[in-house]
Amino acid sequence: QVQLVESGGGLVQAGGSLRLSCAASGIIFSMNVMGWYRQAPGKQRELVATISSGGNTNYADSVKGRFTISRDNAKNTVYLQMNSLKPDDTAVYYCNAWRASRPNYWGQGTQVTVSS
């Protein structure tokens, strides 16, 4: 059974930081592209950042320079360090695991709220 369990969300003031974690089980973690997505109320889910099995990263323009994605294959965990948070970053953040020719897996989401 595949599980992606996010943690680390919460309420923070603008300019603050949070670190999200996503612990994966039931997949060959090191072979998956891991990603963070977010969905704000009334909006579509959007890409935040991805990291390949080889460590290559990709970021949405809106978070470049503020967010950092990383992974620890020994712990089957992917992280999202979020700095200089803005109210526009408020959303439910979802962890994603993707591998070619495999189902696309999602976590249950963790709420991030940034107050102004």
C-alpha positions in Angstrom: 0.0 0.0 0.0 1.4 3.4 -1.1 1.3 6.2 1.5 2.6 9.7 1.2 2.3 11.5 4.6 2.8 15.2 4.7 3.6 17.2 7.8 4.9 20.6 8.9 2.1 22.9 7.8 0.7 25.5 10.0 0.1 29.2 10.5 2.9 31.7 10.1 3.3 35.4 9.6 4.4 36.9 6.4 8.1 36.8 6.0 8.3 33.6 8.1 9.5 30.1 7.3 8.1 26.6 7.4 9.5 23.2 6.4 7.2 20.6 5.0 8.1 16.9 5.0 6.6 14.0 3.1 7.4 10.5 4.2 6.8 7.9 1.5 6.2 4.2 1.9 5.1 1.4 -0.5 7.1 2.8 -3.5 10.7 2.6 -4.6 11.3 6.1 -3.4 14.7 6.6 -5.1 13.2 5.9 -8.5 10.4 8.5 -8.3 10.3 12.1 -9.2 8.9 13.7 -6.1 7.0 16.9 -6.1 5.1 19.5 -4.1 1.9 21.0 -5.4 -0.5 23.4 -3.8 -4.2 24.4 -4.1 -5.6 27.6 -2.8 -9.4 28.0 -2.3 -11.2 28.4 -5.6 -8.1 27.8 -7.6 -6.6 24.8 -9.5 -3.8 22.7 -8.1 -0.5 24.0 -9.3 3.1 22.9 -9.3 5.4 24.3 -6.7 8.6 22.2 -7.1 9.9 18.9 -8.2 13.1 16.9 -7.7 14.2 14.1 -9.9 15.7 10.8 -8.7 19.1 12.4 -9.7 18.5 15.5 -7.7 17.5 17.9 -10.5 15.1 20.5 -9.3 12.4 22.6 -10.9 10.4 25.5 -9.4 7.4 27.5 -10.2 8.4 31.1 -11.0 6.4 32.4 -8.0 8.6 30.5 -5.5 12.0 30.6 -7.1 14.6 32.0 -4.7 12.3 31.5 -1.7 11.5 27.7 -1.6 14.0 24.8 -1.7 13.0 21.2 -2.4 15.3 18.4 -1.3 15.1 14.6 -0.7 16.7 12.1 1.5 16.5 8.7 -0.2 17.7 6.9 2.9 14.7 8.2 4.8 12.2 8.0 1.9 11.4 11.6 2.6 11.1 14.8 0.5 11.2 18.3 2.0 10.1 21.7 1.1 11.9 24.6 2.9 9.7 27.7 2.5 11.2 31.1 3.4 10.0 34.6 3.0 6.4 33.4 3.0 3.7 35.6 1.6 -0.1 35.6 2.1 -0.4 34.3 -1.6 1.4 31.1 -0.5 -1.6 30.2 1.6 -2.9 26.8 0.3 -3.1 23.1 0.9 0.2 21.6 0.0 0.3 18.1 -1.5 3.2 15.7 -2.0 3.3 13.8 -5.2 5.3 10.7 -6.4 5.6 10.1 -10.1 7.4 7.4 -12.1 6.9 6.5 -15.7 4.4 3.7 -16.4 3.3 3.8 -12.7 0.2 5.3 -11.0 0.5 8.9 -9.9 0.4 9.1 -6.1 -0.7 11.9 -3.8 -0.6 12.7 -0.1 -3.6 13.9 1.9 -2.3 17.5 2.0 -1.2 19.9 4.7 -2.5 23.3 5.3 -0.2 26.3 5.1 -1.7 29.7 6.1 0.4 32.9 5.9 -1.1 35.9 7.7 -0.3 39.5 6.7 
